[in-house]
């Protein structure tokens, strides 16, 4: 009954505040008629779907970054060859350039409804693989509390909730906190990113019993944020830390 009421509430919101296409940001119909029945509308315009590019191989065996021409003879990207990462491995759904504007609106312009499409694509492309890894918990990258209040939401939490629904693995939001308001990562180089994040995160529970977790974030660049979080969980006894991001760049 609770699930039914929640669905009814969400559908009512779709009528009042129509869903937007995650590519062009135009309105998509909340309902459609198929075989004489009223069904939920599409999450993306059919013509816009053609512009979406998913991450494809060959990929770095550590971070999942497309290797491009290097893939003919390399197993790891240049970054993973020279950097000791604490995470076990990673996955991303979209090539960065094809979805950069979409993710920007999702992150900074309140387009939280995009997460439904992102999660559906995640489940379609990576659901079986993720379920096979023995992941016990989905954990979004936390946002500094004052920053979250200012923005109104943490996009990683919104995404993690939707992915949790799609692949059937529970999501947890209060196990780790960001205790420092660090500088924006886009302003820093790789070394600056690592230094910027030292002691930025703190696990809030002393009884973390998970052996395998999945960290959720929007974009993978150097992996500094994921590494700091992974390190904290490894120190707490977690054995494997995977990550999943919406987008990732390509090795040049």
Secondary structure as UniProt FT lines:
FT   HELIX           2..16
FT   TURN            22..24
FT   STRAND          31..34
FT   TURN            35..36
FT   STRAND          37..40
FT   HELIX           46..49
FT   TURN            50..51
FT   TURN            61..63
FT   HELIX           68..72
FT   HELIX           78..82
FT   STRAND          89..95
FT   HELIX           96..108
FT   TURN            112..113
FT   HELIX           114..132
FT   TURN            133..134
FT   STRAND          137..140
FT   HELIX           145..151
FT   HELIX           155..167
FT   STRAND          171..172
FT   STRAND          176..178
FT   HELIX           185..187
FT   HELIX           190..196
FT   TURN            197..199
FT   STRAND          201..203
FT   STRAND          212..220
FT   HELIX           224..235
FT   TURN            236..237
FT   STRAND          240..248
//
